[in-house]
Amino acid sequence: MTRASSATAQRPGDPHRGLRRDARRNYERILDAARLAFGESGAEACMEEIAARAGVGVGTVYRRFASKDALIDELLRLATQELIRDAEHALARTDGYGLHELLRAFGRSFAEHARYANLLLQRQSDASAASKLRQAVSELTSRAVSAGTVNPDITTDDVITLVSAMRGLIHTVPGGTPDAWQRFLDIHLAGMTAPTGRSAGSTAPPWNKSGRAG
């Protein structure tokens, strides 16, 4: 089960929150099965295959999702909502490293959905959600610059470009080395670090030389 599927039961404003326990369980099973099926077969995956993987009847799938497109739209919505929660968590930080946290959240999300990313990218994105994410990136970039955790000339557009490059790396080779995107991001974050060191009064980085927190 992915982060997105495990969090749906607690999501504020979730249109499926009122489902009975068995209906909720079927909903989660269908989503997990769809992720596997789309990851293996792409757009060729059929609703019958997804139903079989989920252990439910195909009628149950169609009652929840009127079409395969509706199912793909739900996967995209869940992935986007997970990123928004990650952005909110990053914005709650006050140490200047919220930007770093959000960038790693983007990387994890891209990696989780890499095998069927082409299907998600073909969908119409939620303009409101996209705007929230860009605003979060802008605010976190400004905070990082102020805290001296990135170079003073780093801009929001620079960060958006990095996010796009990271997505491209993961989606180009979805079955590549699992930590390739993390190394890619580490190298770029090192290049973005302020050359004069941390500004006065800023906190120490939340990881040591081994990359572990502490």
Secondary structure, 3 states (H helix, E strand, C coil): CCHHHHHHHHCCCCCCCCCCHHHHHHHHHHHHHHHHHHHHHHHHCCHHHHHHHHCCCHHHHHHHCCCHHHHHHHHHHHHHHHHHHHHHHHHCCCCCCHHHHHHHHHHHHHHHCHHHHHHHHCCCCCHHHHHHHHHHHHHHHHHHHHHCCCCCCCCHHHHHHHHHHHHHHHHHCCCCCCCHHHHHHHHHHHHHCCCCCCCCCCCCCCECCCCCEC
